[in-house]
């Protein structure tokens, strides 16, 4: 009770501080109930305490309130942007602790859709001070990829997720075997040796297959033969008994475990029987005491299957919350398709810039804050969402524009000589236009005879006419005098003037390649300071776009993000 009093005091003082020294009983009570769901049943006692505490706090002068608040510590509120759009989880207060999980199959790289499930599950666990579990669903030795465990973890960490427990289902086979055996013994599961087509035909008519009615001893013996590797792939599956006339034929006597010959990439050839997704997921959600399953609505039928197992075992199914699908027109999101295209060489890897995998987005200079914000804004909605690259760019721009230093880069460079220029040695320009504190960079100016030598972009030059005035950005105004093989101009003035502004490089320019979003490469010259950037730096090439430095050796390579 003392604890409750202290919490009530913290909330009352915080509330008073935010409302001109007057705490509100209802508001404080609401907060307290959300924080201490276990107290819901003792609401009378709780409200009495709150009333007393609020009256006491409201009677104190402002200085006393603030002094006390410093003593007990203000209640940390979640940052508003993190809560934006996310409603409360149903039943969050019916469990002593909210436990969520993210359960990826390590068979391909994560993309935005997966991160949505992961991030929402994580956000909710953190919101309710609960537990977040990472569980690799790797019970299919035929499509588990060893490299994916680490890659998935790296992507999740990068997004800012942390997990309290981590499991791989391939470590838990004994547990699944135990349940399988128990279900077989109890006549709730059986080993079916029918040909799949034959089984389906009967199932679709709502009729049992010949195996279903055999005595449990027969099924136990078949189970033993499966475990011993005597019944191999295609010869037997363990099925969970359901209502054989279940309205959805796909739910009827669904398969739970099967024989697999291929050794598992992680645990080797130790096991010849592997659970199928619905079986291991259902058991693990119960064993791990998951309270809320957050998953895509494509799992709707799976959920129906899993519920029949919970009924057999007398378990209560967790609260399930579904979200819609996330699509990006023109972008491959499916893991299987992605892996196939990588294996055939059509894509360069899981971070190929044409993909919307987390690895590819990171490589293109998307920052985690932008991805998090985008996903939280899409939120939990059941309707399918369609995302365009433009939307992604807009989110990212909001974050990187403030941070990215500016540099000059000239794509497809052509040489320009400027005659009669004052004898300047260098240009000193701000790294960020609105953040002088970021400092400056120096662009040395190169001379050849009487002329200053620049490189400008072919595309910029194409738009210029002879005798036209233009400005070499942040430096000087010049007039184009010759546009033949060599590009020549005459110095005009220094002060900013009307007319086209084009960017340039001069002394010490470095060669750089930019990988564009369609995976083509553009060549160009960057100002010297770019050579000193670290791989991973996200900067803006002015009038060109935001880029991320991908490699500095043996070549300077940047990946294009967006405008
Ligand atoms: N391993 C499943 C998947 O990645 C998990 C689905 C679920 O949430 O049950 O689709």
Boltz pocket constraint, residues with backbone or C-beta under 6 A from the ligand:
constraints:
  - pocket:
      binder: B
      contacts: [[A, 103], [A, 104], [A, 105], [A, 137], [A, 281], [A, 293], [A, 294], [A, 295], [A, 296], [A, 299]]
      max_distance: 6.0
